Amino acid sequence: MKELLLDDAHRLFASPSEYEATQRKIDATTYETFTLSEADFNDLVFMEANDNVWANNQQLVDTLTPKGESRTVKEVIDRIMKAYPYESPIQVFKHLSDDEPWFDGCFIMSARFDLRLLGELLIRPLAAYEKPAHPPKIRFYLEDGNHRALVYAVFLRLHAEKYQPVRVIFSQDWTHIYPWAQLTSG
């Protein structure tokens, strides 16, 4: 991730016209902020993991986010809890992070979890190619905040927290911030 951000920053630094175009896109973007019910939070679609994201760990990718199957936060948590059936969130994420470094952030957050620091999650509509794997009621993709959402969801599942509405920032397209983000189709 850091490399992608650095590459993008260097490219924009070297090209004033690309930087200006990006700034125009940022200025034209509209955002909507609202809170999610627990059902809507559970229905957020988790990131499309692959072996490029999870350190060439295809077995874990296939276990937690099987290709062509629904990836809601609830379903990913169901799969995590089946593979890592521990009784506390910190145990779940300790063992997950031992198997995959991407979960190190979840382990750190779980050790000192404070719901007040959850912050807003960034969401967008599902892209056309994502819709077939999900029921029609599933509407939002979790663009940013996957670590935080997973930690909170495990705390909820293990009854270590009671659900408090999660604030989100919605935009049709986040490529103005994340150049690698998927474009949504109208």
TORKOL-4160 file (C-alpha; in steps of 0.2 Angstrom, whole numbers, padded with zeros to 4 digits, m for minus):
186
<pt num="1" X="0000" Y="0000" Z="0000"/>
<pt num="2" X="0014" Y="0012" Z="0005"/>
<pt num="3" X="0022" Y="0009" Z="m0012"/>
<pt num="4" X="0006" Y="0013" Z="m0021"/>
<pt num="5" X="0004" Y="0029" Z="m0012"/>
<pt num="6" X="0022" Y="0034" Z="m0015"/>
<pt num="7" X="0021" Y="0030" Z="m0033"/>
<pt num="8" X="0005" Y="0041" Z="m0035"/>
<pt num="9" X="0013" Y="0055" Z="m0025"/>
<pt num="10" X="0029" Y="0055" Z="m0036"/>
<pt num="11" X="0018" Y="0054" Z="m0052"/>
<pt num="12" X="0007" Y="0069" Z="m0047"/>
<pt num="13" X="0023" Y="0079" Z="m0041"/>
<pt num="14" X="0031" Y="0076" Z="m0058"/>
<pt num="15" X="0015" Y="0081" Z="m0068"/>
<pt num="16" X="0007" Y="0098" Z="m0063"/>
<pt num="17" X="m0007" Y="0094" Z="m0076"/>
<pt num="18" X="m0011" Y="0077" Z="m0068"/>
<pt num="19" X="m0010" Y="0086" Z="m0051"/>
<pt num="20" X="m0023" Y="0099" Z="m0056"/>
<pt num="21" X="m0034" Y="0086" Z="m0064"/>
<pt num="22" X="m0034" Y="0077" Z="m0048"/>
<pt num="23" X="m0038" Y="0093" Z="m0038"/>
<pt num="24" X="m0053" Y="0096" Z="m0050"/>
<pt num="25" X="m0059" Y="0079" Z="m0047"/>
<pt num="26" X="m0058" Y="0081" Z="m0028"/>
<pt num="27" X="m0067" Y="0098" Z="m0029"/>
<pt num="28" X="m0081" Y="0090" Z="m0039"/>
<pt num="29" X="m0084" Y="0075" Z="m0028"/>
<pt num="30" X="m0099" Y="0074" Z="m0017"/>
<pt num="31" X="m0100" Y="0065" Z="m0001"/>
<pt num="32" X="m0114" Y="0059" Z="0010"/>
<pt num="33" X="m0112" Y="0055" Z="0029"/>
<pt num="34" X="m0124" Y="0044" Z="0038"/>
<pt num="35" X="m0124" Y="0030" Z="0051"/>
<pt num="36" X="m0127" Y="0012" Z="0048"/>
<pt num="37" X="m0139" Y="0000" Z="0057"/>
<pt num="38" X="m0131" Y="m0016" Z="0063"/>
<pt num="39" X="m0139" Y="m0026" Z="0049"/>
<pt num="40" X="m0132" Y="m0013" Z="0036"/>
<pt num="41" X="m0115" Y="m0014" Z="0045"/>
<pt num="42" X="m0115" Y="m0033" Z="0044"/>
<pt num="43" X="m0120" Y="m0032" Z="0025"/>
<pt num="44" X="m0105" Y="m0021" Z="0020"/>
<pt num="45" X="m0095" Y="m0030" Z="0007"/>
<pt num="46" X="m0077" Y="m0033" Z="0013"/>
<pt num="47" X="m0062" Y="m0030" Z="0002"/>
<pt num="48" X="m0058" Y="m0041" Z="m0013"/>
<pt num="49" X="m0043" Y="m0050" Z="m0006"/>
<pt num="50" X="m0031" Y="m0059" Z="m0017"/>
<pt num="51" X="m0013" Y="m0066" Z="m0015"/>
<pt num="52" X="m0006" Y="m0049" Z="m0019"/>
<pt num="53" X="m0014" Y="m0042" Z="m0004"/>
<pt num="54" X="m0012" Y="m0056" Z="0008"/>
<pt num="55" X="0007" Y="m0060" Z="0005"/>
<pt num="56" X="0004" Y="m0074" Z="m0007"/>
<pt num="57" X="m0007" Y="m0083" Z="0005"/>
<pt num="58" X="m0019" Y="m0091" Z="m0007"/>
<pt num="59" X="m0026" Y="m0104" Z="0006"/>
<pt num="60" X="m0031" Y="m0090" Z="0018"/>
<pt num="61" X="m0039" Y="m0079" Z="0003"/>
<pt num="62" X="m0049" Y="m0094" Z="m0002"/>
<pt num="63" X="m0055" Y="m0098" Z="0015"/>
<pt num="64" X="m0060" Y="m0080" Z="0020"/>
<pt num="65" X="m0065" Y="m0072" Z="0004"/>
<pt num="66" X="m0069" Y="m0086" Z="m0008"/>
<pt num="67" X="m0069" Y="m0081" Z="m0026"/>
<pt num="68" X="m0087" Y="m0078" Z="m0033"/>
<pt num="69" X="m0095" Y="m0079" Z="m0016"/>
<pt num="70" X="m0102" Y="m0066" Z="m0005"/>
<pt num="71" X="m0090" Y="m0056" Z="0006"/>
<pt num="72" X="m0101" Y="m0047" Z="0018"/>
<pt num="73" X="m0093" Y="m0042" Z="0034"/>
<pt num="74" X="m0104" Y="m0055" Z="0043"/>
<pt num="75" X="m0099" Y="m0069" Z="0031"/>
<pt num="76" X="m0081" Y="m0065" Z="0032"/>
<pt num="77" X="m0082" Y="m0065" Z="0051"/>
<pt num="78" X="m0092" Y="m0082" Z="0050"/>
<pt num="79" X="m0077" Y="m0089" Z="0041"/>
<pt num="80" X="m0064" Y="m0081" Z="0053"/>
<pt num="81" X="m0073" Y="m0088" Z="0068"/>
<pt num="82" X="m0074" Y="m0105" Z="0060"/>
<pt num="83" X="m0056" Y="m0105" Z="0056"/>
<pt num="84" X="m0050" Y="m0097" Z="0072"/>
<pt num="85" X="m0063" Y="m0102" Z="0086"/>
<pt num="86" X="m0056" Y="m0092" Z="0100"/>
<pt num="87" X="m0065" Y="m0084" Z="0114"/>
<pt num="88" X="m0058" Y="m0067" Z="0114"/>
<pt num="89" X="m0055" Y="m0055" Z="0100"/>
<pt num="90" X="m0036" Y="m0053" Z="0104"/>
<pt num="91" X="m0034" Y="m0072" Z="0103"/>
<pt num="92" X="m0043" Y="m0072" Z="0086"/>
<pt num="93" X="m0032" Y="m0059" Z="0079"/>
<pt num="94" X="m0016" Y="m0065" Z="0087"/>
<pt num="95" X="m0018" Y="m0081" Z="0078"/>
<pt num="96" X="m0024" Y="m0073" Z="0062"/>
<pt num="97" X="m0009" Y="m0061" Z="0061"/>
<pt num="98" X="0003" Y="m0076" Z="0064"/>
<pt num="99" X="m0004" Y="m0083" Z="0048"/>
<pt num="100" X="m0005" Y="m0067" Z="0038"/>
<pt num="101" X="0004" Y="m0051" Z="0041"/>
<pt num="102" X="m0011" Y="m0041" Z="0034"/>
<pt num="103" X="m0020" Y="m0044" Z="0051"/>
<pt num="104" X="m0006" Y="m0037" Z="0062"/>
<pt num="105" X="m0016" Y="m0020" Z="0062"/>
<pt num="106" X="m0031" Y="m0030" Z="0068"/>
<pt num="107" X="m0021" Y="m0038" Z="0082"/>
<pt num="108" X="m0014" Y="m0021" Z="0087"/>
<pt num="109" X="m0032" Y="m0013" Z="0087"/>
<pt num="110" X="m0040" Y="m0028" Z="0097"/>
<pt num="111" X="m0027" Y="m0027" Z="0111"/>
<pt num="112" X="m0033" Y="m0009" Z="0115"/>
<pt num="113" X="m0050" Y="m0008" Z="0107"/>
<pt num="114" X="m0059" Y="0008" Z="0109"/>
<pt num="115" X="m0075" Y="0010" Z="0100"/>
<pt num="116" X="m0074" Y="0029" Z="0101"/>
<pt num="117" X="m0059" Y="0028" Z="0090"/>
<pt num="118" X="m0067" Y="0018" Z="0076"/>
<pt num="119" X="m0070" Y="0034" Z="0065"/>
<pt num="120" X="m0079" Y="0034" Z="0049"/>
<pt num="121" X="m0078" Y="0020" Z="0036"/>
<pt num="122" X="m0078" Y="0025" Z="0018"/>
<pt num="123" X="m0091" Y="0016" Z="0007"/>
<pt num="124" X="m0096" Y="0016" Z="m0011"/>
<pt num="125" X="m0110" Y="0007" Z="m0021"/>
<pt num="126" X="m0106" Y="m0011" Z="m0027"/>
<pt num="127" X="m0098" Y="m0011" Z="m0044"/>
<pt num="128" X="m0107" Y="m0021" Z="m0058"/>
<pt num="129" X="m0095" Y="m0035" Z="m0057"/>
<pt num="130" X="m0097" Y="m0037" Z="m0038"/>
<pt num="131" X="m0116" Y="m0038" Z="m0038"/>
<pt num="132" X="m0119" Y="m0056" Z="m0044"/>
<pt num="133" X="m0110" Y="m0063" Z="m0029"/>
<pt num="134" X="m0122" Y="m0054" Z="m0017"/>
<pt num="135" X="m0141" Y="m0053" Z="m0014"/>
<pt num="136" X="m0150" Y="m0038" Z="m0021"/>
<pt num="137" X="m0151" Y="m0030" Z="m0003"/>
<pt num="138" X="m0132" Y="m0029" Z="m0002"/>
<pt num="139" X="m0128" Y="m0011" Z="m0008"/>
<pt num="140" X="m0111" Y="m0005" Z="m0001"/>
<pt num="141" X="m0093" Y="m0009" Z="m0003"/>
<pt num="142" X="m0081" Y="m0005" Z="0011"/>
<pt num="143" X="m0068" Y="0006" Z="0002"/>
<pt num="144" X="m0058" Y="0010" Z="0017"/>
<pt num="145" X="m0059" Y="0004" Z="0035"/>
<pt num="146" X="m0058" Y="m0015" Z="0033"/>
<pt num="147" X="m0046" Y="m0018" Z="0048"/>
<pt num="148" X="m0057" Y="m0007" Z="0059"/>
<pt num="149" X="m0073" Y="m0015" Z="0053"/>
<pt num="150" X="m0067" Y="m0033" Z="0056"/>
<pt num="151" X="m0061" Y="m0029" Z="0073"/>
<pt num="152" X="m0077" Y="m0021" Z="0078"/>
<pt num="153" X="m0087" Y="m0036" Z="0070"/>
<pt num="154" X="m0077" Y="m0049" Z="0080"/>
<pt num="155" X="m0080" Y="m0039" Z="0096"/>
<pt num="156" X="m0098" Y="m0039" Z="0092"/>
<pt num="157" X="m0098" Y="m0058" Z="0088"/>
<pt num="158" X="m0090" Y="m0062" Z="0104"/>
<pt num="159" X="m0101" Y="m0051" Z="0114"/>
<pt num="160" X="m0087" Y="m0040" Z="0120"/>
<pt num="161" X="m0096" Y="m0025" Z="0113"/>
<pt num="162" X="m0114" Y="m0020" Z="0111"/>
<pt num="163" X="m0118" Y="m0012" Z="0093"/>
<pt num="164" X="m0117" Y="0007" Z="0092"/>
<pt num="165" X="m0121" Y="0014" Z="0075"/>
<pt num="166" X="m0106" Y="0016" Z="0064"/>
<pt num="167" X="m0103" Y="0032" Z="0054"/>
<pt num="168" X="m0099" Y="0031" Z="0036"/>
<pt num="169" X="m0094" Y="0043" Z="0022"/>
<pt num="170" X="m0102" Y="0038" Z="0005"/>
<pt num="171" X="m0096" Y="0043" Z="m0012"/>
<pt num="172" X="m0099" Y="0036" Z="m0029"/>
<pt num="173" X="m0081" Y="0034" Z="m0033"/>
<pt num="174" X="m0065" Y="0036" Z="m0022"/>
<pt num="175" X="m0052" Y="0035" Z="m0036"/>
<pt num="176" X="m0048" Y="0054" Z="m0032"/>
<pt num="177" X="m0041" Y="0048" Z="m0015"/>
<pt num="178" X="m0037" Y="0030" Z="m0020"/>
<pt num="179" X="m0031" Y="0029" Z="m0038"/>
<pt num="180" X="m0032" Y="0010" Z="m0038"/>
<pt num="181" X="m0050" Y="0010" Z="m0031"/>
<pt num="182" X="m0063" Y="0001" Z="m0042"/>
<pt num="183" X="m0074" Y="0012" Z="m0052"/>
<pt num="184" X="m0092" Y="0010" Z="m0049"/>
<pt num="185" X="m0104" Y="0008" Z="m0064"/>
<pt num="186" X="m0120" Y="0019" Z="m0064"/>
